[in-house]
């Protein structure tokens, strides 16, 4: 093993056979919340291209592949520590849950007061169940991570975030919840505008909590949608659209036909 010193003094471990080639370049270190990596720059035409050391060592040039560190240490660029995987699979190696203070793959649902376990794979998000304790949800995530990602999975237990003895075989059900597409086409925007208008008209007869009970959706979500504070994906939108249509139809029948004013 040889050591290459980055511009800021960081030590980077490489194999003996890779040292002569790599050491002819000036290396820097890129830091952020998600990963740290050694890199160099190369001018191609009028642009500067960033080249990551681990990709150069493994000869990876495809944008559909990434190189990760088996032990999680960015500075250990020996070949035995590098793995080439498909882009997107590196999420399995993520060290922590950046959107929460909880365990990796776990979030708290304020409405149900339950801890939700979920995991993503190849652009799909799988719901793993709701639990009374965060630790139970974390264990469920770990089991699913090992099943989906195998040797590259980095679980809560691997990271030392949680400790537990070997459990009996935990049964998991990978439930894929389809959310539909974003309502951003011209036709979709027109439907969104019409639905918001209908909801605001209903507000002259019903309060948001009552509308929420009638359609089976949290009234806070209906309110935020109606005032344009949030959008909905197609499946949730169509569910709300059908429910509002039924309510407006019933409301129209209850009011009866409009009286004609005779001149």
Backbone as CSV, one residue per row, in Angstrom:
resi,resn,N_x,N_y,N_z,CA_x,CA_y,CA_z,C_x,C_y,C_z
1,UNK,0.838,-1.204,0.000,0.000,0.000,0.000,0.868,1.247,0.000
2,UNK,0.429,2.254,-0.753,1.112,3.541,-0.810,0.149,4.639,-0.372
3,UNK,0.709,5.799,-0.019,-0.110,6.935,0.403,0.096,8.102,-0.550
4,UNK,-1.007,8.657,-1.027,-0.973,9.870,-1.839,-1.521,11.007,-0.980
5,UNK,-0.845,12.148,-0.994,-1.279,13.290,-0.193,-2.068,14.272,-1.051
6,UNK,-3.283,14.550,-0.597,-4.120,15.520,-1.316,-3.609,16.920,-1.050
7,UNK,-4.160,17.890,-1.780,-3.722,19.279,-1.696,-3.840,19.822,-0.268
8,UNK,-4.876,19.370,0.481,-5.091,19.865,1.841,-4.422,19.000,2.906
9,UNK,-3.598,18.024,2.470,-2.859,17.200,3.413,-3.514,15.883,3.761
10,UNK,-4.719,15.623,3.262,-5.401,14.355,3.540,-4.603,13.190,2.944
11,UNK,-4.557,12.072,3.684,-3.877,10.875,3.220,-4.861,9.953,2.498
12,UNK,-4.463,9.470,1.330,-5.321,8.585,0.540,-4.544,7.305,0.260
13,UNK,-5.146,6.161,0.608,-4.478,4.873,0.439,-4.766,4.313,-0.958
14,UNK,-3.713,3.862,-1.632,-3.871,3.243,-2.948,-2.953,2.024,-3.034
15,UNK,-3.207,1.162,-4.023,-2.350,-0.010,-4.229,-1.012,0.415,-4.825
16,UNK,-0.016,-0.413,-4.601,1.328,-0.106,-5.090,1.352,0.088,-6.610
17,UNK,0.615,-0.772,-7.334,0.656,-0.707,-8.792,-0.037,0.533,-9.351
18,UNK,-0.959,1.130,-8.570,-1.664,2.323,-9.033,-0.944,3.617,-8.669
19,UNK,-0.028,3.537,-7.723,0.625,4.737,-7.192,1.367,5.566,-8.249
20,UNK,2.225,4.966,-9.092,2.992,5.784,-10.052,2.099,6.636,-10.952
21,UNK,1.008,6.045,-11.449,0.124,6.798,-12.346,-0.628,7.887,-11.589
22,UNK,-1.219,7.541,-10.443,-2.044,8.494,-9.701,-1.228,9.636,-9.119
23,UNK,0.003,9.364,-8.721,0.809,10.358,-8.022,1.307,11.478,-8.937
24,UNK,1.125,11.342,-10.235,1.570,12.402,-11.150,0.568,13.562,-11.208
25,UNK,-0.627,13.362,-10.588,-1.655,14.405,-10.596,-1.768,15.071,-9.232
26,UNK,-2.325,16.282,-9.232,-2.618,16.997,-7.984,-4.052,16.662,-7.583
27,UNK,-4.242,16.096,-6.406,-5.555,15.650,-5.959,-6.116,16.566,-4.881
28,UNK,-7.403,16.798,-4.950,-8.112,17.566,-3.931,-9.160,16.661,-3.292
29,UNK,-9.853,17.167,-2.289,-10.895,16.386,-1.602,-12.199,17.155,-1.629
30,UNK,-13.257,16.484,-2.067,-14.593,17.070,-2.121,-15.384,16.579,-0.917
31,UNK,-15.878,17.520,-0.122,-16.670,17.168,1.053,-18.116,17.611,0.859
32,UNK,-19.069,16.788,1.262,-20.452,17.229,1.427,-21.156,16.267,2.373
33,UNK,-22.443,16.490,2.602,-23.177,15.671,3.585,-23.323,14.222,3.162
34,UNK,-23.274,13.970,1.850,-23.582,12.634,1.352,-22.350,11.779,1.127
35,UNK,-21.267,12.385,0.663,-20.067,11.584,0.451,-18.845,12.495,0.399
36,UNK,-17.692,11.900,0.641,-16.414,12.595,0.509,-15.596,11.811,-0.498
37,UNK,-14.856,12.519,-1.348,-14.126,11.801,-2.387,-12.901,12.598,-2.830
38,UNK,-11.854,11.875,-3.182,-10.669,12.497,-3.765,-10.905,12.686,-5.259
39,UNK,-10.471,13.830,-5.789,-10.706,14.110,-7.203,-9.588,14.975,-7.775
40,UNK,-9.511,14.952,-9.072,-8.634,15.868,-9.805,-9.445,16.481,-10.930
41,UNK,-8.936,17.519,-11.519,-9.638,18.147,-12.638,-8.800,18.026,-13.906
42,UNK,-9.503,17.996,-15.017,-8.844,17.885,-16.321,-9.573,18.782,-17.301
43,UNK,-8.834,19.596,-18.015,-9.464,20.505,-18.974,-9.760,19.769,-20.275
44,UNK,-11.021,19.810,-20.670,-11.451,19.230,-21.940,-12.110,20.344,-22.744
45,UNK,-11.387,20.830,-23.754,-11.881,21.978,-24.502,-11.859,23.209,-23.618
46,UNK,-13.004,23.868,-23.477,-13.077,25.060,-22.625,-13.727,24.740,-21.275
47,UNK,-13.817,23.465,-20.915,-14.453,23.076,-19.663,-13.503,22.278,-18.776
48,UNK,-13.732,22.388,-17.457,-12.980,21.602,-16.493,-13.829,20.398,-16.085
49,UNK,-13.283,19.218,-16.198,-13.995,17.997,-15.825,-13.436,17.455,-14.515
50,UNK,-14.346,17.090,-13.598,-13.927,16.502,-12.331,-13.813,14.989,-12.495
51,UNK,-12.687,14.428,-12.096,-12.457,12.983,-12.193,-12.223,12.447,-10.784
52,UNK,-13.095,11.553,-10.337,-12.964,10.956,-9.007,-11.913,9.851,-9.035
53,UNK,-11.111,9.811,-8.005,-10.010,8.855,-7.962,-10.497,7.412,-8.034
54,UNK,-11.557,7.082,-7.292,-12.010,5.691,-7.282,-12.512,5.238,-8.651
55,UNK,-13.111,6.171,-9.421,-13.567,5.821,-10.773,-12.374,5.614,-11.703
56,UNK,-11.347,6.430,-11.535,-10.163,6.295,-12.377,-9.458,4.957,-12.099
57,UNK,-9.386,4.589,-10.833,-8.718,3.329,-10.474,-9.453,2.126,-11.068
58,UNK,-10.792,2.161,-11.016,-11.587,1.027,-11.499,-11.903,1.122,-12.988
59,UNK,-11.474,2.191,-13.645,-11.686,2.344,-15.084,-13.143,2.543,-15.456
60,UNK,-13.920,3.158,-14.586,-15.349,3.369,-14.839,-15.558,4.706,-15.545
61,UNK,-16.219,4.659,-16.703,-16.509,5.890,-17.443,-18.006,6.078,-17.683
62,UNK,-18.784,5.039,-17.483,-20.226,5.109,-17.725,-20.922,5.898,-16.620
63,UNK,-21.846,6.782,-17.013,-22.632,7.539,-16.047,-23.637,6.658,-15.314
64,UNK,-23.842,5.442,-15.810,-24.811,4.531,-15.195,-24.176,3.660,-14.109
65,UNK,-22.897,3.877,-13.850,-22.199,3.115,-12.822,-21.537,4.051,-11.823
66,UNK,-21.443,3.605,-10.576,-20.734,4.357,-9.543,-19.786,3.405,-8.827
67,UNK,-18.782,3.973,-8.179,-17.829,3.175,-7.411,-17.974,3.551,-5.943
68,UNK,-18.203,2.558,-5.094,-18.359,2.812,-3.669,-17.254,2.112,-2.892
69,UNK,-17.092,2.526,-1.622,-16.066,1.956,-0.761,-16.693,0.904,0.146
70,UNK,-16.146,-0.283,0.093,-16.709,-1.413,0.835,-16.777,-1.129,2.334
71,UNK,-15.728,-0.522,2.888,-15.697,-0.265,4.332,-16.227,1.125,4.705
72,UNK,-16.666,1.871,3.692,-17.241,3.187,3.966,-16.213,4.287,4.144
73,UNK,-14.924,3.964,4.053,-13.871,4.972,4.239,-13.435,5.506,2.880
74,UNK,-13.737,6.776,2.625,-13.499,7.376,1.309,-12.026,7.413,0.927
75,UNK,-11.147,7.466,1.932,-9.718,7.612,1.660,-9.037,6.291,1.326
76,UNK,-9.757,5.169,1.514,-9.164,3.853,1.234,-9.512,3.445,-0.199
77,UNK,-8.656,3.806,-1.128,-8.895,3.529,-2.538,-8.084,2.340,-3.046
78,UNK,-7.845,1.374,-2.192,-7.260,0.117,-2.644,-8.356,-0.683,-3.352
79,UNK,-7.983,-1.395,-4.387,-8.979,-2.113,-5.199,-9.833,-3.079,-4.381
80,UNK,-9.258,-3.690,-3.365,-10.029,-4.635,-2.560,-11.162,-3.950,-1.808
81,UNK,-11.085,-2.619,-1.704,-12.112,-1.871,-0.973,-13.117,-1.188,-1.896
82,UNK,-12.941,-1.346,-3.204,-13.809,-0.646,-4.159,-14.773,-1.628,-4.841
83,UNK,-16.017,-1.185,-4.991,-17.054,-1.997,-5.643,-17.726,-1.147,-6.708
84,UNK,-17.907,-1.707,-7.891,-18.628,-1.034,-8.971,-20.073,-1.516,-8.957
85,UNK,-21.002,-0.574,-8.848,-22.426,-0.922,-8.812,-23.190,-0.016,-9.771
86,UNK,-24.474,-0.340,-9.964,-25.328,0.491,-10.808,-25.689,1.775,-10.085
87,UNK,-25.867,2.841,-10.844,-26.259,4.121,-10.253,-27.608,3.974,-9.556
88,UNK,-27.706,4.480,-8.357,-28.942,4.369,-7.583,-28.816,3.371,-6.456
89,UNK,-27.986,2.343,-6.655,-27.805,1.327,-5.626,-26.964,1.839,-4.462
90,UNK,-26.276,2.975,-4.656,-25.435,3.494,-3.591,-26.242,3.993,-2.397
91,UNK,-27.563,4.198,-2.591,-28.398,4.618,-1.469,-28.403,3.577,-0.355
92,UNK,-28.169,2.338,-0.742,-28.132,1.270,0.261,-26.943,1.430,1.198
93,UNK,-25.938,2.214,0.760,-24.744,2.411,1.571,-24.776,3.719,2.355
94,UNK,-25.873,4.459,2.219,-25.985,5.740,2.905,-25.812,5.545,4.402
95,UNK,-25.083,6.464,5.034,-24.737,6.259,6.441,-25.862,6.614,7.401
96,UNK,-26.689,7.609,7.049,-27.735,7.990,7.986,-28.929,8.531,7.255
97,UNK,-29.994,8.808,8.032,-31.220,9.353,7.487,-31.120,10.869,7.513
98,UNK,-30.867,11.500,6.351,-30.621,12.939,6.324,-31.875,13.766,6.571
99,UNK,-33.060,13.188,6.362,-34.303,13.935,6.529,-34.904,13.727,7.922
100,UNK,-34.217,13.021,8.798,-34.791,12.705,10.100,-33.683,12.454,11.113
101,UNK,-34.016,12.627,12.393,-33.089,12.309,13.470,-33.238,10.854,13.901
102,UNK,-34.142,10.139,13.255,-34.409,8.754,13.613,-33.427,7.814,12.918
103,UNK,-33.740,6.527,13.007,-32.911,5.525,12.357,-33.029,5.629,10.833
104,UNK,-32.076,5.045,10.172,-32.090,5.008,8.718,-33.310,4.220,8.245
105,UNK,-34.063,4.793,7.290,-35.241,4.126,6.754,-36.474,4.231,7.623
106,UNK,-36.446,5.126,8.618,-37.572,5.252,9.560,-38.004,6.715,9.669
107,UNK,-39.316,6.945,9.666,-39.833,8.281,9.964,-41.083,8.164,10.821
108,UNK,-41.414,9.246,11.499,-42.541,9.249,12.434,-43.747,9.909,11.789
109,UNK,-44.902,9.227,11.837,-46.148,9.768,11.309,-46.903,10.434,12.454
110,UNK,-46.989,11.761,12.425,-47.627,12.497,13.511,-49.114,12.184,13.620
111,UNK,-49.745,11.891,12.480,-51.189,11.658,12.490,-51.527,10.336,13.181
112,UNK,-50.787,9.272,12.853,-51.085,7.951,13.427,-50.285,7.675,14.690
113,UNK,-49.265,8.532,14.961,-48.374,8.338,16.108,-47.636,7.007,16.014
114,UNK,-47.285,6.635,14.791,-46.576,5.385,14.536,-45.255,5.676,13.824
115,UNK,-44.317,4.726,13.928,-43.047,4.817,13.217,-43.155,3.997,11.933
116,UNK,-42.857,4.637,10.817,-43.008,4.014,9.508,-41.642,3.569,8.985
117,UNK,-41.574,2.336,8.527,-40.349,1.820,7.904,-40.556,1.759,6.393
118,UNK,-39.601,2.267,5.641,-39.697,2.263,4.175,-38.294,2.187,3.595
119,UNK,-38.197,1.675,2.371,-36.900,1.547,1.706,-37.085,1.757,0.207
120,UNK,-36.071,2.318,-0.436,-36.128,2.577,-1.874,-35.153,1.675,-2.615
121,UNK,-35.560,1.278,-3.818,-34.707,0.423,-4.652,-35.090,0.644,-6.106
122,UNK,-34.112,1.002,-6.932,-34.346,1.200,-8.368,-35.497,2.169,-8.644
123,UNK,-35.537,3.265,-7.898,-36.554,4.288,-8.135,-37.908,3.977,-7.529
124,UNK,-38.050,2.828,-6.864,-39.319,2.472,-6.227,-39.178,2.557,-4.712
125,UNK,-40.218,3.055,-4.064,-40.223,3.127,-2.609,-41.168,2.070,-2.066
126,UNK,-40.659,1.231,-1.170,-41.443,0.145,-0.604,-41.825,0.468,0.837
127,UNK,-43.104,0.288,1.147,-43.618,0.494,2.494,-43.472,-0.820,3.256
128,UNK,-42.837,-0.772,4.438,-42.529,-1.985,5.191,-43.397,-2.170,6.428
129,UNK,-44.252,-1.193,6.729,-45.144,-1.329,7.876,-45.001,-0.194,8.868
130,UNK,-45.953,-0.120,9.802,-45.925,0.893,10.859,-45.780,0.193,12.207
131,UNK,-45.056,0.844,13.132,-44.698,0.202,14.392,-44.835,1.187,15.553
132,UNK,-45.031,0.616,16.746,-45.151,1.445,17.944,-43.801,1.985,18.386
133,UNK,-42.742,1.224,18.104,-41.401,1.628,18.525,-40.499,1.839,17.310
134,UNK,-39.659,2.862,17.412,-38.738,3.173,16.313,-37.754,2.031,16.083
135,UNK,-37.359,1.357,17.160,-36.399,0.255,17.038,-36.965,-0.883,16.196
136,UNK,-38.279,-1.164,16.357,-38.911,-2.227,15.577,-38.899,-1.885,14.090
137,UNK,-39.168,-0.609,13.788,-39.149,-0.167,12.391,-37.739,-0.246,11.814
138,UNK,-36.737,0.085,12.637,-35.343,0.042,12.184,-34.915,-1.391,11.850
139,UNK,-35.331,-2.342,12.668,-35.000,-3.751,12.414,-35.665,-4.221,11.122
140,UNK,-36.915,-3.798,10.909,-37.621,-4.162,9.686,-36.896,-3.603,8.466
141,UNK,-36.397,-2.369,8.582,-35.613,-1.780,7.485,-34.353,-2.595,7.221
142,UNK,-33.656,-2.990,8.286,-32.414,-3.752,8.133,-32.650,-5.058,7.377
143,UNK,-33.736,-5.761,7.732,-34.055,-7.030,7.068,-34.318,-6.798,5.583
144,UNK,-35.096,-5.751,5.278,-35.411,-5.448,3.881,-34.167,-5.028,3.110
145,UNK,-33.282,-4.256,3.753,-32.053,-3.807,3.100,-31.170,-4.982,2.716
146,UNK,-31.048,-5.934,3.628,-30.239,-7.122,3.338,-30.855,-7.951,2.221
147,UNK,-32.181,-8.010,2.183,-32.859,-8.791,1.153,-32.720,-8.132,-0.216
148,UNK,-32.834,-6.806,-0.262,-32.813,-6.094,-1.543,-31.407,-5.829,-2.059
149,UNK,-30.475,-5.504,-1.151,-29.152,-5.057,-1.589,-28.020,-6.020,-1.273
150,UNK,-28.296,-7.033,-0.468,-27.270,-8.036,-0.196,-26.010,-7.480,0.432
151,UNK,-24.863,-7.806,-0.148,-23.573,-7.487,0.463,-23.279,-5.991,0.507
152,UNK,-23.940,-5.188,-0.335,-23.639,-3.753,-0.316,-24.524,-2.993,0.659
153,UNK,-25.483,-3.673,1.282,-26.393,-3.003,2.221,-25.626,-2.511,3.440
154,UNK,-25.976,-1.315,3.891,-25.411,-0.790,5.134,-26.573,-0.507,6.072
155,UNK,-26.787,-1.367,7.005,-27.962,-1.317,7.869,-27.717,-0.462,9.114
156,UNK,-28.779,-0.243,9.861,-28.645,0.491,11.123,-27.701,-0.238,12.079
157,UNK,-27.775,-1.575,12.051,-26.898,-2.366,12.916,-25.450,-2.263,12.466
158,UNK,-25.213,-2.294,11.144,-23.850,-2.173,10.610,-23.220,-0.848,11.019
159,UNK,-24.034,0.196,11.054,-23.552,1.536,11.371,-23.403,1.766,12.868
160,UNK,-23.863,0.802,13.667,-23.767,0.952,15.113,-24.830,1.867,15.693
161,UNK,-25.856,2.199,14.876,-26.920,3.077,15.346,-27.853,2.338,16.300
162,UNK,-27.990,1.037,16.088,-28.858,0.215,16.919,-28.187,-1.128,17.164
163,UNK,-28.432,-1.704,18.331,-27.877,-3.009,18.662,-29.024,-3.960,18.976
164,UNK,-28.936,-5.144,18.428,-29.926,-6.172,18.752,-29.325,-7.535,18.440
165,UNK,-29.780,-8.507,19.182,-29.319,-9.875,18.954,-29.999,-10.433,17.719
166,UNK,-29.468,-11.539,17.232,-30.071,-12.175,16.057,-31.524,-12.515,16.355
167,UNK,-32.415,-12.020,15.497,-33.841,-12.240,15.689,-34.293,-13.500,14.953
168,UNK,-35.475,-13.966,15.350,-36.092,-15.022,14.561,-36.379,-14.455,13.184
169,UNK,-36.514,-15.302,12.234,-36.709,-14.848,10.869,-37.886,-13.890,10.778
170,UNK,-37.585,-12.652,10.398,-38.618,-11.624,10.304,-39.226,-11.654,8.919
171,UNK,-40.521,-11.797,8.855,-41.214,-11.814,7.577,-41.457,-10.382,7.109
172,UNK,-41.093,-10.080,5.897,-41.338,-8.738,5.376,-42.149,-8.833,4.088
173,UNK,-42.948,-7.825,3.885,-43.744,-7.735,2.670,-43.380,-6.434,1.986
174,UNK,-42.785,-6.540,0.804,-42.381,-5.348,0.073,-43.587,-4.820,-0.694
175,UNK,-44.262,-3.878,-0.078,-45.466,-3.309,-0.678,-45.104,-2.035,-1.437
176,UNK,-45.231,-2.083,-2.745,-44.897,-0.927,-3.588,-46.136,-0.072,-3.775
177,UNK,-46.052,1.172,-3.345,-47.184,2.083,-3.438,-47.004,3.013,-4.633
178,UNK,-47.890,2.882,-5.584,-47.824,3.715,-6.785,-48.454,5.070,-6.474
179,UNK,-47.725,6.132,-6.741,-48.227,7.477,-6.470,-48.731,8.180,-7.723
180,UNK,-48.353,7.658,-8.888,-48.770,8.316,-10.120,-47.807,9.420,-10.538
181,UNK,-48.167,10.111,-11.629,-47.286,11.132,-12.186,-47.601,12.517,-11.624
182,UNK,-46.668,13.418,-11.814,-46.882,14.809,-11.418,-47.922,15.446,-12.339
183,UNK,-48.788,16.268,-11.759,-49.842,16.929,-12.537,-49.283,18.233,-13.121
184,UNK,-48.407,18.100,-14.121,-47.745,19.294,-14.636,-47.945,19.533,-16.130
185,UNK,-48.741,18.689,-16.813,-49.033,18.941,-18.227,-50.107,20.031,-18.329
186,UNK,-50.250,20.695,-19.484,-51.279,21.736,-19.638,-52.682,21.235,-19.289
187,UNK,-53.005,20.018,-19.720,-54.323,19.457,-19.420,-54.478,19.192,-17.921
188,UNK,-53.399,18.689,-17.303,-53.442,18.420,-15.867,-53.606,19.715,-15.078
189,UNK,-52.900,20.758,-15.490,-52.997,22.040,-14.777,-54.418,22.594,-14.840
190,UNK,-55.069,22.382,-15.971,-56.457,22.837,-16.125,-57.364,22.100,-15.152
191,UNK,-57.170,20.785,-15.033,-57.976,19.994,-14.096,-57.717,20.418,-12.656
192,UNK,-56.460,20.691,-12.340,-56.107,21.134,-10.991,-56.804,22.450,-10.664
193,UNK,-56.782,23.376,-11.606,-57.423,24.680,-11.403,-58.928,24.516,-11.176
194,UNK,-59.555,23.641,-11.950,-60.999,23.417,-11.825,-61.340,22.793,-10.476
195,UNK,-60.520,21.824,-10.043,-60.796,21.155,-8.772,-60.628,22.121,-7.602
196,UNK,-59.601,22.939,-7.667,-59.403,23.925,-6.599,-60.579,24.891,-6.521
197,UNK,-61.094,25.275,-7.683,-62.241,26.172,-7.728,-63.467,25.524,-7.085
198,UNK,-63.685,24.229,-7.358,-64.825,23.512,-6.782,-64.709,23.423,-5.261
199,UNK,-63.494,23.158,-4.782,-63.292,23.049,-3.335,-63.568,24.382,-2.653
200,UNK,-63.101,25.465,-3.246,-63.317,26.796,-2.660,-64.797,27.160,-2.653
201,UNK,-65.553,26.705,-3.656,-66.991,26.944,-3.679,-67.689,26.146,-2.583
202,UNK,-67.220,24.899,-2.379,-67.800,24.073,-1.318,-67.598,24.698,0.059
203,UNK,-66.544,25.495,0.184,-66.249,26.125,1.472,-67.358,27.085,1.900
204,UNK,-68.201,27.499,0.977,-69.314,28.379,1.346,-70.415,27.602,2.058
205,UNK,-70.360,26.248,1.954,-71.377,25.404,2.586,-70.819,24.532,3.702
206,UNK,-69.543,24.116,3.559,-68.961,23.203,4.533,-67.605,23.734,5.000
207,UNK,-67.212,23.353,6.212,-65.868,23.671,6.688,-64.898,22.620,6.146
208,UNK,-63.608,22.916,6.182,-62.614,21.953,5.700,-62.644,20.643,6.493
209,UNK,-62.791,20.676,7.823,-62.881,19.398,8.552,-64.052,18.535,8.085
210,UNK,-65.193,19.158,7.778,-66.353,18.395,7.302,-66.073,17.828,5.916
211,UNK,-65.479,18.635,5.042,-65.126,18.147,3.702,-64.160,16.977,3.812
212,UNK,-63.198,17.081,4.736,-62.234,16.012,4.941,-62.893,14.707,5.350
213,UNK,-63.876,14.792,6.253,-64.597,13.586,6.679,-65.408,12.993,5.533
214,UNK,-65.973,13.854,4.707,-66.817,13.385,3.605,-66.002,12.657,2.532
215,UNK,-64.774,13.107,2.294,-63.956,12.509,1.230,-62.946,11.499,1.771
216,UNK,-62.777,11.441,3.096,-61.835,10.492,3.680,-60.387,10.893,3.536
217,UNK,-60.124,12.187,3.485,-58.761,12.710,3.359,-58.566,13.777,4.432
218,UNK,-57.378,13.855,4.971,-57.095,14.856,6.003,-57.431,16.248,5.496
219,UNK,-58.194,16.978,6.305,-58.634,18.294,5.844,-57.482,19.271,5.669
220,UNK,-56.383,19.077,6.424,-55.222,19.962,6.260,-54.638,19.844,4.850
221,UNK,-54.629,18.605,4.310,-54.101,18.387,2.968,-55.017,19.017,1.918
222,UNK,-56.338,18.901,2.139,-57.298,19.503,1.206,-57.140,21.016,1.220
223,UNK,-56.982,21.595,2.400,-56.824,23.048,2.527,-55.572,23.523,1.802
224,UNK,-54.448,22.840,2.033,-53.197,23.239,1.389,-53.280,23.111,-0.125
225,UNK,-53.969,22.064,-0.587,-54.140,21.894,-2.033,-55.024,23.004,-2.605
226,UNK,-56.114,23.312,-1.912,-57.078,24.300,-2.406,-56.469,25.692,-2.547
227,UNK,-55.576,26.060,-1.631,-54.978,27.401,-1.683,-53.706,27.426,-2.521
228,UNK,-53.351,26.266,-3.111,-52.173,26.209,-3.983,-50.868,26.060,-3.250
229,UNK,-50.926,25.660,-1.966,-49.715,25.521,-1.176,-49.005,24.198,-1.444
230,UNK,-49.713,23.217,-2.010,-49.113,21.933,-2.342,-49.831,21.317,-3.536
231,UNK,-49.139,20.398,-4.207,-49.739,19.693,-5.331,-50.031,18.254,-4.956
232,UNK,-50.636,17.526,-5.867,-50.933,16.117,-5.655,-50.501,15.338,-6.889
233,UNK,-50.043,14.117,-6.693,-49.784,13.236,-7.827,-51.096,12.714,-8.371
234,UNK,-51.036,12.158,-9.563,-52.253,11.821,-10.300,-53.215,10.906,-9.535
235,UNK,-52.690,9.884,-8.845,-53.577,8.939,-8.163,-54.308,9.617,-7.008
236,UNK,-53.586,10.383,-6.185,-54.225,11.106,-5.084,-55.180,12.165,-5.619
237,UNK,-54.787,12.803,-6.724,-55.632,13.841,-7.320,-56.962,13.251,-7.798
238,UNK,-56.878,12.114,-8.505,-58.109,11.507,-9.040,-59.026,11.029,-7.917
239,UNK,-58.452,10.561,-6.824,-59.265,10.154,-5.677,-60.021,11.355,-5.119
240,UNK,-59.316,12.476,-4.956,-59.946,13.690,-4.436,-60.957,14.245,-5.434
241,UNK,-60.616,14.188,-6.722,-61.498,14.710,-7.764,-62.838,13.972,-7.777
242,UNK,-62.805,12.636,-7.686,-64.034,11.839,-7.676,-64.873,12.138,-6.435
243,UNK,-64.207,12.256,-5.289,-64.922,12.524,-4.040,-65.584,13.896,-4.061
244,UNK,-64.887,14.897,-4.557,-65.443,16.253,-4.624,-66.597,16.296,-5.613
245,UNK,-66.481,15.555,-6.695,-67.567,15.515,-7.690,-68.848,14.960,-7.059
246,UNK,-68.717,13.902,-6.254,-69.892,13.328,-5.593,-70.523,14.329,-4.633
247,UNK,-69.677,15.033,-3.885,-70.194,16.000,-2.916,-70.923,17.140,-3.616
248,UNK,-70.330,17.653,-4.692,-70.959,18.768,-5.408,-72.263,18.328,-6.058
249,UNK,-72.320,17.066,-6.521,-73.561,16.551,-7.115,-74.661,16.468,-6.066
250,UNK,-74.333,15.940,-4.893,-75.297,15.851,-3.800,-75.733,17.244,-3.357
251,UNK,-74.783,18.147,-3.265,-75.079,19.511,-2.829,-75.995,20.215,-3.815
252,UNK,-75.767,19.963,-5.125,-76.592,20.580,-6.161,-78.026,20.055,-6.093
253,UNK,-78.178,18.746,-5.863,-79.518,18.150,-5.763,-80.246,18.673,-4.527
254,UNK,-79.493,18.880,-3.447,-80.094,19.349,-2.211,-80.635,20.770,-2.357
255,UNK,-79.903,21.577,-3.138,-80.356,22.956,-3.354,-81.542,23.022,-4.308
256,UNK,-81.650,22.012,-5.194,-82.742,21.987,-6.166,-82.419,22.842,-7.372
257,UNK,-83.320,22.835,-8.395,-83.083,23.621,-9.611,-83.168,25.116,-9.355
258,UNK,-82.387,25.845,-10.136,-82.434,27.295,-9.995,-83.775,27.846,-10.473
259,UNK,-84.295,28.804,-9.713,-85.550,29.424,-10.106,-85.336,30.423,-11.221
260,UNK,-86.234,30.377,-12.197,-86.150,31.326,-13.302,-86.868,32.624,-12.938
261,UNK,-86.233,33.694,-13.171,-86.814,35.003,-12.869,-87.643,35.463,-14.052
262,UNK,-88.950,35.660,-13.810,-89.817,36.083,-14.891,-89.761,37.605,-15.040
263,UNK,-89.654,38.022,-16.290,-89.559,39.452,-16.537,-90.933,40.103,-16.636
